[in-house]
Amino acid sequence: MRKVLVINSSTREEKSHSRALTKLFVETWSKNYPKDTYHYREVGLTPIPHITNEWIGASFTKVENRTEENQKPLELSNILVKELKESDVYVIGVPMYNWAIPSGLKAYIDHIMRINETWKFRSGEPDGDYVGLLENKKLFILSSRGDNGYAEGEHNAHMNFQTNYLRTIFNILGVQNVEIISLDNEEYGGELFAKSQEEIHNQILKIKY
């Protein structure tokens, strides 16, 4: 039995294509792995607060020097990190906003990038050699985008600060098993978008661990 963490980041609800993708994912995964359990983290409709100066100070305080008072800014961050550590599969529904990710998801990432909690320097000192502490995890990035051509080698690849960024972040955290499924052409609508939807939905229906 695995624990699946589903993260939705769209600021839209009813008309959100990324939410439709995570919904289809869960329906499909539940059929394939009926014993798995799910936990949902909302960072779009209920935004995560941005980190503060107090948060940074608390985060970089060594464990042996921590007090109850200076750890209060980390209360939410601790919950989010705990969710990650306890989950086996991550599913992120993410629309592309201005070629990047929604600000709520960026705030979430700031909370989970915790030195000596989710990553560390190999030598124990700033050495540029990052070691991820989230081991044996699998990540599915379910993205929705208005245009197309954002994959590696395609004409808009240089503007993809969405899935490329997320893959990089989670690789640093130790998650190397990453699968990206992207629904493109939303802004074009019509037959082109309908074809993209059909292709991506069929791809999700074939997912496996």
C-alpha positions as CSV (number, residue, x, y, z in Angstrom):
1,M,0.0,0.0,0.0
2,R,1.4,3.4,-1.1
3,K,0.6,6.9,0.0
4,V,-0.1,9.3,-2.8
5,L,0.2,13.1,-2.2
6,V,-1.8,15.1,-4.7
7,I,-0.9,18.8,-5.0
8,N,-3.2,21.1,-7.0
9,S,-1.9,24.6,-7.8
10,S,-4.4,26.2,-10.2
11,T,-6.1,29.3,-9.1
12,R,-9.1,28.2,-11.1
13,E,-11.5,25.5,-9.9
14,E,-14.3,24.5,-12.3
15,K,-12.5,25.4,-15.5
16,S,-9.1,24.2,-14.4
17,H,-7.5,21.7,-16.9
18,S,-4.7,20.7,-14.5
19,R,-7.3,19.8,-11.8
20,A,-9.1,17.7,-14.4
21,L,-5.8,15.9,-15.0
22,T,-5.2,15.1,-11.3
23,K,-8.8,14.0,-11.0
24,L,-8.4,11.6,-13.9
25,F,-5.1,10.4,-12.5
26,V,-6.6,9.5,-9.1
27,E,-9.5,7.7,-10.7
28,T,-7.1,5.7,-12.9
29,W,-4.6,5.0,-10.1
30,S,-7.4,3.9,-7.8
31,K,-8.4,1.3,-10.3
32,N,-4.9,0.0,-10.7
33,Y,-3.9,0.2,-7.1
34,P,-7.1,0.0,-5.0
35,K,-5.2,-0.2,-1.7
36,D,-3.3,3.0,-2.0
37,T,-4.4,6.0,0.0
38,Y,-4.5,9.7,-0.9
39,H,-3.7,13.0,0.7
40,Y,-4.5,16.3,-0.9
41,R,-2.6,19.6,-0.5
42,E,-4.2,22.7,-2.0
43,V,-1.8,25.5,-2.9
44,G,-3.9,27.3,-5.5
45,L,-7.3,28.0,-4.0
46,T,-5.8,28.1,-0.5
47,P,-2.4,29.7,-1.2
48,I,0.6,28.9,0.9
49,P,2.0,32.0,2.7
50,H,5.4,33.2,1.5
51,I,8.4,32.6,3.7
52,T,9.6,35.5,5.8
53,N,12.8,36.7,7.4
54,E,11.8,34.9,10.6
55,W,11.2,31.7,8.6
56,I,14.7,31.9,7.1
57,G,16.3,32.5,10.5
58,A,14.5,29.6,12.0
59,S,15.2,27.3,9.1
60,F,19.0,27.8,9.2
61,T,19.2,27.5,13.0
62,K,21.1,24.3,13.9
63,V,19.0,21.7,15.6
64,E,20.9,21.9,18.8
65,N,20.3,25.6,19.0
66,R,16.6,25.5,18.3
67,T,14.0,26.8,20.8
68,E,10.3,26.5,20.8
69,E,9.9,30.2,20.1
70,N,12.3,30.4,17.1
71,Q,10.7,27.4,15.5
72,K,7.1,28.8,15.4
73,P,7.7,30.2,11.9
74,L,8.3,26.7,10.7
75,E,5.1,25.1,11.9
76,L,3.4,24.9,8.4
77,S,6.7,24.0,6.7
78,N,7.2,21.1,9.1
79,I,3.7,19.8,8.2
80,L,4.5,20.0,4.5
81,V,7.8,18.3,4.9
82,K,6.2,15.6,6.9
83,E,3.7,15.0,4.1
84,L,6.5,14.6,1.6
85,K,8.5,12.2,3.7
86,E,5.5,10.0,4.5
87,S,4.2,9.8,0.9
88,D,5.5,7.5,-1.8
89,V,4.0,9.1,-4.9
90,Y,3.7,12.8,-5.7
91,V,1.2,14.1,-8.2
92,I,1.4,17.8,-9.0
93,G,-1.3,19.5,-11.1
94,V,0.3,22.7,-12.5
95,P,-0.9,25.2,-15.1
96,M,1.7,27.3,-16.9
97,Y,1.3,31.0,-15.8
98,N,3.5,33.3,-17.9
99,W,5.8,30.4,-18.8
100,A,6.3,29.4,-15.2
101,I,4.4,28.0,-12.2
102,P,1.7,29.6,-10.1
103,S,3.0,31.7,-7.2
104,G,1.3,29.5,-4.7
105,L,3.3,26.5,-5.8
106,K,6.5,28.5,-5.7
107,A,5.7,29.5,-2.1
108,Y,5.1,25.8,-1.3
109,I,8.5,24.9,-2.8
110,D,10.2,27.5,-0.7
111,H,8.6,25.8,2.4
112,I,9.8,22.3,1.5
113,M,13.4,23.3,0.4
114,R,14.7,22.7,3.9
115,I,18.4,22.2,4.5
116,N,19.1,19.0,6.4
117,E,15.5,18.1,6.2
118,T,14.8,17.5,2.4
119,W,18.3,18.2,1.1
120,K,21.9,18.8,2.4
121,F,25.4,19.7,1.2
122,R,27.4,16.5,0.8
123,S,30.3,17.8,2.9
124,G,28.0,19.5,5.5
125,E,29.3,22.9,4.4
126,P,28.3,25.0,1.3
127,D,30.0,23.1,-1.5
128,G,27.6,23.2,-4.4
129,D,27.1,19.5,-4.2
130,Y,23.4,18.9,-3.3
131,V,22.2,15.6,-1.8
132,G,18.5,14.9,-1.8
133,L,17.0,13.3,1.2
134,L,13.7,12.2,-0.3
135,E,14.5,8.7,-1.4
136,N,12.5,6.1,-3.3
137,K,9.8,8.5,-4.4
138,K,8.0,8.9,-7.7
139,L,6.7,12.2,-9.1
140,F,4.1,12.8,-11.8
141,I,3.9,16.3,-13.1
142,L,0.6,16.9,-14.8
143,S,0.8,20.3,-16.6
144,S,-1.6,22.3,-18.7
145,R,-0.3,25.0,-21.1
146,G,-1.9,27.4,-23.6
147,D,0.7,27.0,-26.3
148,N,2.8,24.0,-27.4
149,G,6.4,23.1,-28.3
150,Y,7.8,23.3,-24.7
151,A,9.5,19.9,-24.7
152,E,13.2,19.5,-25.0
153,G,14.4,20.4,-28.5
154,E,11.1,22.1,-29.5
155,H,10.7,25.7,-30.5
156,N,9.4,26.9,-27.0
157,A,11.7,24.8,-24.9
158,H,13.8,27.9,-23.9
159,M,10.6,29.4,-22.3
160,N,9.7,26.4,-20.2
161,F,10.2,27.5,-16.6
162,Q,7.4,25.2,-15.5
163,T,8.1,21.5,-15.9
164,N,11.8,22.0,-16.3
165,Y,11.9,24.0,-13.0
166,L,9.9,21.4,-11.1
167,R,12.0,18.5,-12.4
168,T,15.2,20.3,-11.3
169,I,13.8,21.1,-7.8
170,F,12.6,17.6,-7.1
171,N,15.8,16.1,-8.5
172,I,17.7,18.2,-6.0
173,L,15.4,16.9,-3.3
174,G,16.3,13.3,-4.3
175,V,13.4,12.5,-6.6
176,Q,14.9,11.1,-9.8
177,N,11.9,9.1,-11.0
178,V,9.9,11.9,-12.7
179,E,7.2,11.5,-15.3
180,I,5.8,14.6,-17.1
181,I,2.4,14.6,-18.8
182,S,1.5,17.9,-20.5
183,L,-1.7,19.0,-21.9
184,D,-1.0,21.7,-24.6
185,N,-2.9,24.0,-27.0
186,E,-5.5,25.3,-24.5
187,E,-5.5,28.8,-26.0
188,Y,-6.2,27.4,-29.5
189,G,-9.3,25.5,-28.5
190,G,-11.3,23.7,-31.1
191,E,-10.2,20.5,-32.8
192,L,-6.5,21.0,-31.9
193,F,-7.1,21.2,-28.2
194,A,-9.6,18.4,-28.3
195,K,-7.0,16.2,-29.9
196,S,-4.5,17.2,-27.3
197,Q,-7.0,16.3,-24.5
198,E,-7.7,12.9,-26.0
199,E,-4.0,12.1,-26.4
200,I,-3.1,13.1,-22.8
201,H,-6.2,11.4,-21.3
202,N,-5.2,8.2,-23.0
203,Q,-1.6,8.6,-21.7
204,I,-2.9,9.0,-18.1
205,L,-5.1,5.9,-18.5
206,K,-2.0,3.9,-19.1
207,I,0.0,5.1,-16.1
208,K,1.7,2.6,-13.9
209,Y,4.0,2.8,-10.8
